[in-house]
Amino acid sequence: MPLRWGIVSAAKISHDFVTAFNSFPDRGDAVIAGVAARDKNRATDFAKIHDIPHVFDTYEKMAKSSEIDVAYIGSLNPQHYDLAYLFLNSGKHVLCEKPLCLNYKQTQSLINLARSKKLFLMEAVWSRFSPAYIALEKEISNGKLGEIKYVDVAFGVPIVNHDRVSKKELGGSALLDIGIYTIQFAQYIFKDDPIKVTACGELNDGGVDEVSTIVLEYSGRRRAVLNINATLRLLNNANVYGTHGRATLEDPFHFPTKLTHGDGKVDDFPLHPPKLELNFENSTGLVYEALEVEKCIRKGLVESPRMTHRMSLTLAKIEDEVRKQIGVHFDADDIDYP
């Protein structure tokens, strides 16, 4: 029986997710079965563009539908918790865009619910499933770079005028929009939780972070320096330094097609071409997280071994600490969750 995806919101990232999925030549028997949006006209238009059979005018109707097995949630950040909770509580597996939630408390609540219902839940950190990331991981594990001691990552794009980034009521935050990629990269390399987090940043008049620098310190004198900027374009690469050499995931490091080695050798990881125009760079790579979800669900897993619940909790914990240090506070921080 095919695994049936429901697309929650007709957002730009949802368009790219479905385009990536439908453009991939070997996606098995999984299908995009439905789409839901608060504006039915948007959902209807989305369904026509992507040839999706079922259209729902409310998220609640999709959650209750017998036509859907797994939900992809591409809504704005403040809606992630409530929508993921709705679909999990209705017996659906969930892949939710990053950040999984606004804070640690919400993240723990969702994970508790998913585990209690024996349903799959994953934060959509698509970088983890990039062929270039997997190649870098293999290079580190085989000892070619020696002991990894230092990581530096820069992610800067001029997106500060986008409402989703600049408005607190929309969950705006450069940290949560692009900074999460830098944090997850450091965690991807070092695996352990940092023993110290130090951050400084700049906020807009609404109390939303636009720029930040984060230093993560790990045991064994290991360190990561992360630079996040929503006002400027930075190099947008990720560098790993070991006692025997270094390696660089080139721009865009969050889903790269090139891995450069210390000797100048470059490995290429081309992506399949999209059938429709995309909104975000290299986002045909979104299909790899969909394939991971499908594989895990068919195995009866409730989490991915490459993007675990523990990792989502670690990311949320670090993000909370960074926000605390630079002075970013959400109303959700004052609420307790089941």
N, C-alpha and C positions, 0 to 999 in steps of 0.2 A: 504494500500500500504506500503511495507517495506521501511524503511529509509536506503538509500544506501550510504555507506561510501567510500570515496576515500582517499587512503593513499599517502601522499605527501612526497616522498623520501623513499628509501629502506634502511634506516639507522638501526642501532642496536635497538634503542628505538622503531622504527616502527615495527620491528619484534616482540618485546615483546608486544606491544600494540595489534597487530593482534592475537598473540598467546593467550594472556589473554582473548581477545574477543571470539575467536573460542573455547576456552577451557571451557568457562563458561556455566553451564548447563541450565540456564534460561535467555537467552538474548533477548527473544521476536522474532519479525520478522525482526529485523535489519540485514543487511548483509554487508560484505566487498565486494564492487562491482568493485573496480579498484585500480591500483597502478601506480604511475608516478615517473620517475627518469630521471636525465639528461643523464644517461647511460642506454640505452634501455635494454642492456643485463642484467644489475642488476635488472631492473624492471621485466624482463621476468623470471629470476631465482627466484625472490621474489614471483611472481605470482604462479609459479609451486610449491614452498614450501607450500604456504598457500591456494592453489586452488582458486585463484582470477580470475574471468573471463575476465576482461578488463585491458589491458596494454597500457600505454601512454608513448611516448618517449619524450614528453615535458610537463611541468606543464601547459602551456597555452592551450594545447589540452584538458587536463583533466578539466581545469577551464571552458571551453566552452561546455563540454560534457553534454548531457541530461541524461547520465547514473549515474550521481553523485548528491547527495543532500547535503552532508556535508563533509568537508575536515578535515582530521587529518594531521597536519603539524609537522613532526619530523625532520626537517632539522637543520643545524647548526644555531647558534644564529643570525649572521648577515643577514640571509636570511628570518627570521621570518616576518619582516615587509613587505617586497616586496611580499612574497608569500601570506600572509594573505590578503594583499590589493588586489592582483590579484583575489583571490577566492571570496572575498566579493564583489568586483566590478563586478564579473561575476555571482552574484546571489546565491552563495553557502554559507551555514553556515560554521563556522570555529571553530575547537578546535585546538589551537596552543600550542606546547610545551613551557614550561617555560624556560627562561623568555619570556613573551609575546613579548617584544621588547628590544632593547638595552638601551632605555631611556624613560623618561616620555613623551617627545614630540612625539615620534613614537607611544607610547601607546595611548595617547589622540587622535591622528589622526585615528588610527584603530577603536577606540570606536566610534568616530564621524561618520565614514563611516558606520559601522555596524548599528548604530541607524538610520542613514538617509535612509538606505535600508531596515530597519526592519528585519535584519538578526541576527541570534544567533552568539555570539562570546564569547569564554571563554579561559582564560589562563589555561593550563593543570596542575594545582596544585592538583595532584591526592590525596595528603594527606587529603584534605578536605572531601573526600568521604570514608575514611577508617572507618570501623566499630568501631575500637578502638578510633579514634578521636571523633566519634559521641557519644560513651559511656562516654568519658571524658567530653564532652560538657554537657551532661545530668547531670553528677555528680556535675559539677560546678553550673549549673542552679538550681538544687534542693537544693543548699546551703550546701551540705555535707562538702565542703572544706572551707566554710565561705567566707570571702572577700579575693579575690586573690590579693596578694601584690607583689609576686616575681616569675619570671620565669628564669630558666637557661637552655640553650641548647648548646650542643656540636655536631659538625659534622666535622669529619676529616677522610679522606681516602687518601692513597698515590696515587694520580692521576695526580701529577704535570707534569709527562712526557707525558701525553696524549695531542696531538696537540690541541684538542678542548678546553683544559683548559689553555695551556701555550702560545698559539699564539694569539696575538691581532687581526690579520687579520681574524681569525676564531671566533672572539668574546670571546676569552679566558678570564676566570675570575673565580677564586674559588668562589667569591661572587655570580656570576650569575649561576654557575653550581650547587653548593651545598649550598651556603650561603642563597640563596633564601628560602630554606626550614626552616632555623632557623628564618628568619624574618617573614615568613608567620605564623609560629607557635605562635610567640609572638602576632601577630595581631589576630590570631584565638582566643587566650585567652582573650586579653584585649579589642579587638574591636575598641577602639578609636585610632586616630592617635597619635603618640608620640609627646610630646611637646619639646623634645630635643633629638638629635642624636649625639653620640660621637663615633668616630672610630679611630683605629690605625691599621696599617698593614705592610706587607712586600711584595715587588714587585720583579719580576724577571728582568733580564737585558732588556727585551722587554717592561717593564712598565705594566706587568700583575700581578694582585694580586694573591699571593699564600696562605697567612695567614692573618687573620684579627680578631680583637675583637671589638664587637659593643655593646654599652650600649644604650638602648632605655628607656627614662624616660617618664612616663605618669602622668597625673593629679592624685591627691590623693596619692602621694608618692609611686606609683607603678613603678616597674622597671623590665627590661629584660636584661640579659647578654648573649651574643651570641658569641661562639667561632667557627671559621671556619678555617680549615687547610687542604690544599691539599698535604702536605708532610708527615703527620703522621696519624695513626689511633687513633681517640679519643674514648670516651665512646659511643658517638652517641645516647644518650638518651635525653629526654626532661622532665624537672621537673617543676611542678606547686606547689607553696606553698601558702596556704591560712591561715586565722586566726584559722581554725579548723582542718587543716591537710594538707597532701600533696598527690600528685599522680605522677607517672612516666610512660611515654611511653618508653618502652624499645627499645634497639637497634634492628633494625633500626627504629628510631623514625619517620622518614619521611613516612613510611608505616609499622607500627608495628603490631605484632600479640599478644603482651602482654601489659596489663595495670596493673601496680603494685600500690597498695594502701599503705598508711602510716602504716597500721597494718600488712603489709606483704602479704595480700591477693592478688592473681593474677587472673585476668580475661584473658582468652584466646580467640583469634579471628582467627582461622585457615583459610587459603586461599585455594581455590580450586586448585587442581594439574594441571600443564600445560601439554598440549599434546606434546609440543616441548621444547627443551632446551632453557632457557632464558639467556639473557646477563646481567641483573641487578637483584639485590636482591628483592624478594617479588613482582616482577612486574606483576604477575597475578592480583594484585590489581588494575592495570590500567583499568580493565573492569568497575570499579565502576564510573569512570569519564565518560566513554562512555555511561553508562546507564543514568547518570544525563543529559548528552547532549540530548539524545533521548527523555527523559521525558520532558525536557524544550521545545524542538522544537515542540513536539506534543501539548504542551499547548500554543504555540504561543509566548513564551517568547524570549526576545533578550539577556537575561543574566540569569545566575544561581543565585538563592538566597543564595547558599552556597559559591559561588566564583564569586562575583559581579564585575562589571566594576570598581566600586569605590575601591574595594580591589586591583585590578590590578594597578590602578593609585597610590594608597598608597604604594604598594610594589615598583613600579618604582621610586616614589619620594624618598623613603628611600634609595634605591640602588644608585640613582644619588648622594644623599648627602654623602653616605659612599664613593663612588668612588672619589668624590671631595676632601674629607678629607684625603684619603690615596694616592691620586695622580694618579688615573687611568682615562684616557681620550680616548674616541673613536672618530673617524672622524665623526660619526653620530651625535655627540653632537654639531657640528658646523653647522648643516643643519636645516632649518625650514621645517616643514611638513604641508600639507594642513589640 
